[in-house]
Amino acid sequence: MTAEQTAIAKVTEPSIAVERVSKRYGDKVVLNEVDLTIDKGTIYGLIGPSGAGKTTLVKMFVGMETADSGLVKVLGRKMPNLSLLQEIGYMAQSDALYNELTGEENLQFFASLFKLRKQEQKERIGYAADLVNLKNELKKKAGAYSGGMKRRLSLAIALIQNPKLLILDEPTVGIDPELRLSIWNELLRLKQEEGKTIIVTTHVMDEAERCDELAMVREGQILATGTPGQLKSAYDARNLEEVFLRAGGKRS
Ligand SMILES: Nc1ncnc2c1ncn2[C@@H]1O[C@H](COP(=O)(O)OP(=O)(O)OP(=O)(O)O)[C@@H](O)[C@H]1O
């Protein structure tokens, strides 16, 4: 391979490669031979009804779940892999915060887990708190935050170490429309200007519209992938809500 070919291969290497991944809990098959490729520098949405397997899949990207069979590669390395945690920001569906610590102390604690210089740590905390509009609430204990504020603090924590890959499980639940818009604008900027790869699970169809690519997940399988436009034409639908319903996306 020439140097140029090597460079191209590096650029085009996907952020996530999932090959024939299956997972069951007891008798229940939660993921069934899933294949998925997520390119670098894209916003990728996983949509599908409750219980479809989206969270289980993204937990594998973070190394919090393991597949029974198949392969999950993140940034070219097989998961689980502890050394990749610096590169992955994860916002879980339920907030994992220290209620007895203030918002600021929570951010400091999570920042201290990563390799950041003191000054950088300070800057990242300022940036993340500002992004989620929590700068004036940082001295309050997280336990006294509203549900939406806790979500915002969790999102700030996911961004704290400036990861290459952001994995956000229903990031804007409980967040008001104005802030939701500014968070989405920032996600778009992070993709465009910093080349980050962002993976979101969502039930909100106007958020799905903002993704570059989507995967429709149902009953542990990926029914279809494509841009929002491609999915709409494939299902002959006017909007993604119709795609969702036509793909059989009834909530359990
Ligand atoms: N630790 C577990 N033990 C047993 N079953 C589990 C476990 N985690 C998930 N499940 C089951 O796996 C299935 C898929 O769950 P998952 O959370 O991945 O769905 P989801 O698509 O993220 O749903 P939602 O949109 O509601 O978040 C569900 O039937 C769920 O009950």
The ligand as a MOL file (V3000), in Angstrom:
LIG
                    3D

  0  0  0     0  0            999 V3000
M  V30 BEGIN CTAB
M  V30 COUNTS 31 33 0 0 0
M  V30 BEGIN ATOM
M  V30 1 N -29.8940 -7.0310 31.8470 0
M  V30 2 C -30.9750 -7.5250 31.2320 0
M  V30 3 N -31.5080 -8.7020 31.6230 0
M  V30 4 C -32.5840 -9.2250 31.0050 0
M  V30 5 N -33.2090 -8.6560 29.9570 0
M  V30 6 C -32.7200 -7.4900 29.5250 0
M  V30 7 C -31.5830 -6.8580 30.1220 0
M  V30 8 N -31.3280 -5.7200 29.4580 0
M  V30 9 C -32.2560 -5.6310 28.4870 0
M  V30 10 N -33.0970 -6.6870 28.5230 0
M  V30 11 C -34.2060 -6.9400 27.5800 0
M  V30 12 O -33.6820 -6.8380 26.2670 0
M  V30 13 C -34.6320 -6.2610 25.3900 0
M  V30 14 C -33.9920 -5.0960 24.6660 0
M  V30 15 O -33.7690 -4.0510 25.6040 0
M  V30 16 P -33.0880 -2.6750 25.2000 0
M  V30 17 O -32.9700 -1.8620 26.4540 0
M  V30 18 O -31.8630 -2.9540 24.4410 0
M  V30 19 O -34.1780 -2.0320 24.2410 0
M  V30 20 P -34.3040 -0.5700 23.6210 0
M  V30 21 O -34.5230 -0.7290 22.1750 0
M  V30 22 O -33.1420 0.2330 24.0470 0
M  V30 23 O -35.6210 -0.0150 24.3140 0
M  V30 24 P -36.0230 1.5030 24.7650 0
M  V30 25 O -36.3190 2.2470 23.5130 0
M  V30 26 O -37.2310 1.2960 25.6180 0
M  V30 27 O -34.8590 2.0410 25.5250 0
M  V30 28 C -35.8480 -5.9210 26.2470 0
M  V30 29 O -36.7900 -6.9420 26.0960 0
M  V30 30 C -35.3000 -5.8880 27.6390 0
M  V30 31 O -36.2950 -6.2390 28.5680 0
M  V30 END ATOM
M  V30 BEGIN BOND
M  V30 1 1 1 2
M  V30 2 1 2 3
M  V30 3 2 2 7
M  V30 4 2 3 4
M  V30 5 1 4 5
M  V30 6 2 5 6
M  V30 7 1 6 7
M  V30 8 1 6 10
M  V30 9 1 7 8
M  V30 10 2 8 9
M  V30 11 1 9 10
M  V30 12 1 10 11
M  V30 13 1 11 12
M  V30 14 1 11 30
M  V30 15 1 12 13
M  V30 16 1 13 14
M  V30 17 1 13 28
M  V30 18 1 14 15
M  V30 19 1 15 16
M  V30 20 2 16 17
M  V30 21 1 16 18
M  V30 22 1 16 19
M  V30 23 1 19 20
M  V30 24 2 20 21
M  V30 25 1 20 22
M  V30 26 1 20 23
M  V30 27 1 23 24
M  V30 28 2 24 25
M  V30 29 1 24 26
M  V30 30 1 24 27
M  V30 31 1 28 29
M  V30 32 1 28 30
M  V30 33 1 30 31
M  V30 END BOND
M  V30 END CTAB
M  END
